[in-house]
């Protein structure tokens, strides 16, 4: 089993790490303190060509698949985890239009139309540097709408009515990262009318400044403050037919077919673990301004540092194996390993970031150091859908015992699966 990176991955990882450490990290505390969106980070990402990361090479992008995206995101998170998390939204929209759509079964006519439409969207990203958000979440207390999806939840309280030339969209989303910052929001909506539920799932390109789109509420959370994830309200918003990000019906099918999508969050939190470990080691060695250096209880501190490294590297090993297996319509064993990797990171990022503060001592709680921000950001890992820690854990034991949503597998119509990034 070879987890070595291919030449393009090595280049992109080095590029992302440089941007994260030299440009993003120095201003991360300011954005956290102000709960402000890091527009300056996106200037750097745009200049480096990373907004094009997951656009196919044939369309002028860098052609990265899910695995390469995850490696890049892991590095970006070490500069600013909030930026890495919002970068996830943009990159997943590109992957769904590109790499993921290419792996799905479509008629020649539908694929030709999708390819034509996505080329225009890709060109806007490449030529104009536009950014996409992904407003999926809706308040679950309003009722579960997504029972036909293996992940359940609520994304389709937002509805679209077919009108001449497009759709009228009404609904509300919350925790909408990049609110007020993204040019477009790739938005799930359910087409009103008769027919199979999955076939009526839509994924629509909603301009952030479209008539009828508003962003509401304050944004003052515990962590991930730089994502600026306010509520989004859509009232009679017109979206033309060309605004289909995916062919009608594909969003629902893709959600069932591609279990690894949830791991796009894991890369951010793995990077956060690395940042916390690196800072703790530098702090204890006296390499950080204001740090006291190694205290008298070296053996006790040293043992804790070793335990932190074991936690970090075991999480990374599970995660790297899982992203190397990412594909549509995976086997039950592959999905179980994805859940195990995801939940391990959700647990370990909280433990490691807290342990880093304990090991470094009381001064490490001061806001002049990043460890307290890391610990707050880590708390978001367990509660992000579709695989919250509770949902992923429940589906793991359901699959193992052979009942419930966790045991359902969705098979590709032509009984094949796709690959991923090439080595």
C-alpha positions as CSV (number, residue, x, y, z in Angstrom):
1,X,0.0,0.0,0.0
2,X,1.6,3.2,-1.2
3,X,0.4,6.6,0.2
4,X,3.1,8.6,-1.5
5,X,2.0,11.7,-3.3
6,X,2.2,12.2,-7.0
7,X,4.3,15.1,-8.4
8,X,1.3,17.4,-8.8
9,X,0.1,16.7,-5.3
10,X,3.6,17.4,-3.9
11,X,3.6,20.8,-5.7
12,X,0.1,21.7,-4.7
13,X,0.6,20.7,-1.0
14,X,3.8,22.8,-0.9
15,X,2.0,25.8,-2.5
16,X,-0.9,25.5,0.0
17,X,1.4,25.2,2.9
18,X,3.3,28.3,2.0
19,X,0.2,30.4,1.5
20,X,-1.2,29.1,4.8
21,X,1.8,29.7,7.0
22,X,3.2,32.9,5.4
23,X,-0.1,34.8,4.5
24,X,-3.1,33.3,6.1
25,X,-1.8,32.5,9.6
26,X,-0.6,36.0,10.5
27,X,-4.1,37.5,10.0
28,X,-6.2,34.6,11.3
29,X,-6.5,36.0,14.8
30,X,-7.9,39.3,13.5
31,X,-10.7,37.6,11.5
32,X,-11.5,35.3,14.4
33,X,-11.7,38.3,16.8
34,X,-13.9,40.3,14.5
35,X,-15.9,37.3,13.1
36,X,-15.0,38.8,9.7
37,X,-14.7,37.1,6.4
38,X,-11.1,36.6,5.2
39,X,-11.4,38.3,1.8
40,X,-7.6,38.7,1.9
41,X,-7.1,34.9,2.1
42,X,-9.2,34.5,-1.0
43,X,-7.1,37.1,-2.9
44,X,-4.2,34.8,-2.3
45,X,-6.0,31.7,-3.2
46,X,-7.2,33.3,-6.4
47,X,-3.7,34.5,-7.3
48,X,-2.3,31.1,-6.7
49,X,-4.9,29.5,-9.0
50,X,-6.4,27.4,-6.2
51,X,-9.9,28.4,-6.9
52,X,-9.4,26.4,-10.0
53,X,-8.1,23.4,-8.1
54,X,-11.1,21.0,-8.7
55,X,-12.0,22.2,-12.2
56,X,-11.1,19.6,-14.8
57,X,-7.9,20.2,-16.8
58,X,-9.9,20.0,-20.1
59,X,-11.8,23.0,-18.9
60,X,-8.6,25.0,-17.9
61,X,-8.4,24.0,-14.2
62,X,-5.9,22.0,-12.2
63,X,-7.8,18.8,-12.5
64,X,-7.6,17.8,-8.8
65,X,-9.9,15.0,-7.6
66,X,-11.2,14.6,-4.1
67,X,-8.0,13.1,-2.7
68,X,-5.8,16.0,-3.9
69,X,-8.4,18.5,-2.7
70,X,-8.2,16.9,0.8
71,X,-4.4,17.1,0.9
72,X,-4.5,20.8,0.0
73,X,-7.3,21.6,2.5
74,X,-5.3,20.0,5.2
75,X,-2.5,22.5,4.6
76,X,-4.7,25.5,4.3
77,X,-6.3,24.7,7.7
78,X,-3.0,25.2,9.3
79,X,-3.1,28.8,8.4
80,X,-6.8,29.5,9.1
81,X,-9.3,26.7,9.7
82,X,-12.2,29.0,8.9
83,X,-10.8,29.7,5.4
84,X,-10.2,26.0,4.8
85,X,-13.8,25.2,5.8
86,X,-15.3,27.8,3.4
87,X,-12.8,26.8,0.7
88,X,-14.4,23.4,1.0
89,X,-17.8,24.8,0.0
90,X,-16.3,26.3,-3.2
91,X,-14.2,23.2,-4.1
92,X,-17.0,20.7,-3.5
93,X,-19.2,22.7,-5.9
94,X,-16.5,22.4,-8.6
95,X,-16.0,18.7,-7.9
96,X,-19.7,18.0,-8.1
97,X,-20.0,19.7,-11.5
98,X,-16.8,18.1,-12.7
99,X,-15.2,15.0,-11.4
100,X,-18.3,13.6,-9.5
101,X,-20.7,14.3,-12.4
102,X,-18.3,12.6,-14.8
103,X,-18.6,9.4,-12.7
104,X,-22.4,9.3,-12.8
105,X,-24.5,7.5,-15.4
106,X,-26.2,10.0,-17.7
107,X,-27.7,9.8,-21.1
108,X,-25.6,11.3,-23.9
109,X,-28.1,14.2,-24.3
110,X,-28.1,15.1,-20.6
111,X,-24.3,14.9,-20.3
112,X,-23.8,17.1,-23.4
113,X,-26.1,19.7,-21.9
114,X,-24.4,19.5,-18.5
115,X,-21.0,19.8,-20.0
116,X,-22.1,22.9,-22.0
117,X,-23.5,24.6,-18.9
118,X,-20.7,23.8,-16.6
119,X,-18.1,25.1,-19.1
120,X,-19.6,28.6,-18.7
121,X,-19.5,28.3,-14.9
122,X,-16.0,27.1,-14.9
123,X,-14.8,29.9,-17.1
124,X,-16.3,32.5,-14.7
125,X,-14.2,30.9,-11.9
126,X,-11.0,30.8,-14.0
127,X,-11.4,34.2,-15.7
128,X,-13.1,36.2,-13.1
129,X,-12.3,34.4,-9.9
130,X,-15.9,33.9,-8.7
131,X,-16.5,32.0,-5.5
132,X,-19.2,29.5,-4.7
133,X,-20.9,28.8,-1.4
134,X,-23.0,25.7,-0.6
135,X,-26.1,26.5,1.5
136,X,-27.4,23.0,2.3
137,X,-28.6,23.1,5.9
138,X,-32.1,23.9,7.0
139,X,-33.5,23.8,10.6
140,X,-34.3,20.2,11.2
141,X,-37.1,21.1,13.7
142,X,-39.1,22.2,10.6
143,X,-39.3,18.5,9.6
144,X,-37.0,16.0,7.9
145,X,-37.3,16.3,4.2
146,X,-34.5,14.0,3.0
147,X,-35.6,10.5,4.0
148,X,-34.7,9.2,0.5
149,X,-31.1,10.2,1.1
150,X,-28.9,7.8,3.1
151,X,-27.7,10.7,5.3
152,X,-31.3,12.0,6.1
153,X,-31.7,15.5,7.3
154,X,-33.3,18.6,5.8
155,X,-32.1,20.3,2.6
156,X,-35.3,20.4,0.6
157,X,-37.7,22.5,2.5
158,X,-36.5,25.0,-0.1
159,X,-38.8,24.5,-3.1
160,X,-38.6,25.4,-6.8
161,X,-41.6,26.0,-9.0
162,X,-41.0,25.5,-12.8
163,X,-41.8,28.6,-14.8
164,X,-41.0,29.7,-18.3
165,X,-37.3,29.7,-18.8
166,X,-36.4,28.6,-15.3
167,X,-37.6,28.3,-11.7
168,X,-39.0,30.4,-8.9
169,X,-37.3,29.4,-5.6
170,X,-38.5,29.9,-2.1
171,X,-37.0,28.8,1.2
172,X,-34.5,29.4,3.9
173,X,-31.1,28.0,4.7
174,X,-28.9,28.5,7.8
175,X,-25.2,28.2,8.6
176,X,-24.5,29.5,5.1
177,X,-20.7,29.9,4.9
178,X,-19.5,32.8,2.7
179,X,-22.7,34.7,3.3
180,X,-22.2,38.1,1.8
181,X,-19.0,37.0,0.2
182,X,-19.6,34.3,-2.4
183,X,-20.7,35.3,-5.9
184,X,-22.9,32.2,-6.2
185,X,-24.5,29.7,-3.9
186,X,-25.0,26.1,-5.2
187,X,-28.4,25.6,-3.5
188,X,-30.4,22.3,-3.1
189,X,-34.1,22.7,-3.8
190,X,-37.0,20.3,-4.5
191,X,-39.0,20.7,-7.7
192,X,-42.7,21.0,-6.9
193,X,-44.9,18.5,-8.7
194,X,-45.4,14.8,-9.3
195,X,-42.7,12.2,-9.8
196,X,-39.9,10.4,-7.9
197,X,-38.5,12.4,-5.0
198,X,-34.9,11.8,-6.1
199,X,-35.6,12.9,-9.6
200,X,-37.0,16.2,-8.4
201,X,-33.9,17.2,-6.5
202,X,-32.3,20.3,-8.0
203,X,-28.9,22.0,-7.4
204,X,-29.3,25.6,-8.5
205,X,-26.8,28.4,-9.0
206,X,-28.2,31.3,-6.9
207,X,-26.4,34.6,-7.3
208,X,-25.6,36.2,-4.0
209,X,-27.0,39.5,-5.1
210,X,-30.1,38.1,-6.9
211,X,-33.4,39.9,-6.3
212,X,-35.2,38.1,-3.4
213,X,-32.0,36.8,-1.7
214,X,-31.2,38.2,1.7
215,X,-28.8,37.3,4.5
216,X,-30.1,37.7,8.0
217,X,-29.1,37.4,11.7
218,X,-25.9,38.1,13.6
219,X,-22.8,35.9,13.4
220,X,-21.1,35.6,16.7
221,X,-20.3,31.8,17.2
222,X,-17.9,30.0,19.5
223,X,-15.6,28.9,16.7
224,X,-15.0,29.0,12.9
225,X,-15.9,32.6,13.2
226,X,-14.2,33.6,9.9
227,X,-16.7,31.4,7.8
228,X,-19.4,34.1,8.4
229,X,-22.3,31.6,8.1
230,X,-25.5,33.6,8.4
231,X,-29.0,32.6,7.5
232,X,-30.1,32.9,3.8
233,X,-33.7,33.6,2.8
234,X,-34.9,33.1,-0.8
235,X,-38.2,34.7,-1.7
236,X,-39.5,34.2,-5.3
237,X,-35.9,34.1,-6.6
238,X,-35.8,33.5,-10.4
239,X,-33.1,31.0,-11.5
240,X,-32.8,30.4,-15.3
241,X,-32.6,26.9,-16.6
242,X,-28.9,27.5,-17.3
243,X,-28.6,27.8,-13.5
244,X,-28.8,24.1,-13.0
245,X,-25.4,23.2,-11.4
246,X,-26.2,19.6,-11.9
247,X,-28.8,17.9,-14.1
248,X,-32.2,17.6,-12.3
249,X,-32.2,14.5,-10.1
250,X,-28.4,14.1,-10.0
251,X,-28.0,15.9,-6.6
252,X,-30.1,13.3,-4.8
253,X,-28.5,10.4,-6.6
254,X,-25.0,11.7,-6.0
255,X,-25.6,12.2,-2.3
256,X,-26.5,8.5,-2.1
257,X,-23.7,7.4,-4.4
258,X,-20.8,9.3,-2.9
259,X,-20.4,8.7,0.9
260,X,-17.0,10.3,1.1
261,X,-18.3,13.8,0.5
262,X,-18.6,14.2,4.3
263,X,-14.9,13.7,4.6
264,X,-14.2,17.0,2.9
265,X,-14.7,18.5,6.4
266,X,-12.3,16.1,8.0
267,X,-9.3,17.5,6.1
268,X,-9.8,20.8,7.8
269,X,-9.9,19.3,11.2
270,X,-6.9,17.1,10.5
271,X,-5.0,20.2,9.5
272,X,-6.1,21.9,12.7
273,X,-4.7,19.0,14.7
274,X,-1.4,19.4,13.0
275,X,-1.3,23.1,13.7
276,X,-2.0,22.6,17.4
277,X,0.6,19.9,17.7
278,X,3.3,22.0,15.9
279,X,2.6,25.0,18.0
280,X,2.7,23.1,21.3
281,X,6.0,21.6,20.4
282,X,7.5,25.0,19.4
283,X,6.0,26.5,22.6
284,X,7.6,23.9,24.8
285,X,10.9,24.3,23.1
286,X,10.9,28.0,23.7
287,X,10.6,28.9,20.0
288,X,7.5,31.1,20.5
289,X,7.8,34.7,21.7
290,X,6.4,34.8,25.2
291,X,6.7,31.1,25.9
292,X,8.6,30.0,29.0
293,X,10.3,27.0,27.4
294,X,10.4,23.5,28.9
295,X,9.3,23.5,32.5
296,X,10.7,21.3,35.2
297,X,8.3,18.5,34.6
298,X,9.8,17.5,31.3
299,X,9.0,13.9,31.6
300,X,5.3,14.5,32.2
301,X,5.0,17.0,29.3
302,X,7.1,14.8,27.0
303,X,4.7,11.9,27.6
304,X,1.7,14.0,26.6
305,X,3.5,15.3,23.5
306,X,4.1,11.7,22.4
307,X,0.5,10.8,23.0
308,X,-0.6,13.8,20.9
309,X,1.6,12.6,18.0
310,X,0.2,9.1,18.2
311,X,-3.3,10.6,18.0
312,X,-2.4,12.8,15.1
313,X,-0.7,10.2,13.0
314,X,-3.3,7.5,13.6
315,X,-6.0,9.9,12.5
316,X,-4.0,10.8,9.4
317,X,-3.3,7.1,8.5
318,X,-7.1,6.3,8.7
319,X,-8.0,9.5,6.7
320,X,-5.4,9.0,4.0
321,X,-6.5,5.4,3.4
322,X,-10.1,6.5,3.2
323,X,-9.6,9.4,0.7
324,X,-7.5,7.0,-1.4
325,X,-10.6,4.8,-1.6
326,X,-13.1,7.6,-2.4
327,X,-15.4,6.6,-5.3
328,X,-19.0,6.5,-6.2
329,X,-21.1,3.5,-5.1
330,X,-18.4,2.2,-2.7
331,X,-18.7,-1.1,-0.8
332,X,-19.9,-1.4,2.8
333,X,-16.3,-1.9,4.0
334,X,-15.1,1.2,2.3
335,X,-18.0,3.3,3.7
336,X,-17.3,1.9,7.2
337,X,-13.7,2.9,7.0
338,X,-14.8,6.4,5.9
339,X,-17.0,6.7,8.9
340,X,-14.3,5.4,11.2
341,X,-11.8,8.0,9.8
342,X,-14.3,10.8,10.1
343,X,-15.4,10.1,13.7
344,X,-11.8,9.5,14.8
345,X,-10.9,13.0,13.6
346,X,-14.1,14.5,15.1
347,X,-13.1,13.1,18.5
348,X,-9.3,13.6,18.3
349,X,-9.3,17.2,17.1
350,X,-11.2,18.2,20.3
351,X,-8.9,16.1,22.6
352,X,-5.6,17.1,20.9
353,X,-6.4,20.9,20.9
354,X,-7.4,20.8,24.5
355,X,-4.4,18.7,25.5
356,X,-2.1,21.2,23.7
357,X,-3.3,23.9,26.1
358,X,-3.0,21.8,29.1
359,X,0.5,20.7,28.2
360,X,1.7,24.2,27.5
361,X,0.2,25.7,30.6
362,X,-1.9,28.6,31.7
363,X,-0.3,31.2,29.4
364,X,-1.4,29.1,26.4
365,X,-5.0,30.2,27.1
366,X,-4.1,33.8,26.2
367,X,-5.5,35.1,23.0
368,X,-2.0,36.2,21.9
369,X,-1.5,32.5,21.2
370,X,-3.6,30.5,18.7
371,X,-4.2,27.4,20.8
372,X,-7.4,28.7,22.4
373,X,-8.7,29.5,18.9
374,X,-7.8,26.0,17.7
375,X,-9.7,24.5,20.6
376,X,-12.8,26.6,19.8
377,X,-12.7,25.8,16.1
378,X,-12.3,22.1,16.9
379,X,-15.7,22.0,18.5
380,X,-17.4,22.4,15.1
381,X,-16.2,19.0,13.9
382,X,-18.7,16.9,15.7
383,X,-21.8,18.9,14.7
384,X,-21.4,19.4,11.0
385,X,-23.9,17.5,8.7
386,X,-24.3,15.3,6.9
387,X,-22.1,13.1,9.2
388,X,-22.3,14.6,12.6
389,X,-20.5,12.5,15.1
390,X,-23.8,11.1,16.3
391,X,-25.1,10.3,12.8
392,X,-21.9,8.7,11.6
393,X,-21.6,6.7,14.8
394,X,-25.2,5.4,14.6
395,X,-24.8,4.5,10.9
396,X,-21.6,2.6,11.7
397,X,-23.2,0.3,14.2
398,X,-26.4,0.0,12.0
399,X,-24.2,-1.2,9.1
400,X,-22.3,-3.6,11.3
401,X,-25.5,-5.1,12.7
402,X,-27.3,-5.1,9.4
403,X,-30.3,-2.8,9.9
404,X,-31.3,0.9,9.7
405,X,-30.1,3.6,7.3
406,X,-26.5,2.8,7.9
407,X,-26.9,-0.7,6.3
408,X,-28.4,0.6,3.0
409,X,-26.0,0.6,0.0
410,X,-26.8,2.2,-3.3
411,X,-25.6,0.4,-6.4
412,X,-24.4,2.0,-9.6
413,X,-26.8,1.4,-12.5
414,X,-24.1,-0.2,-14.7
415,X,-22.6,-2.0,-11.7
416,X,-19.2,-0.2,-12.1
417,X,-17.4,2.3,-9.9
418,X,-15.0,5.1,-10.6
419,X,-11.4,5.7,-9.6
420,X,-9.8,8.8,-8.2
421,X,-6.6,10.8,-8.4
422,X,-3.9,9.0,-10.3
423,X,-0.5,8.5,-8.7
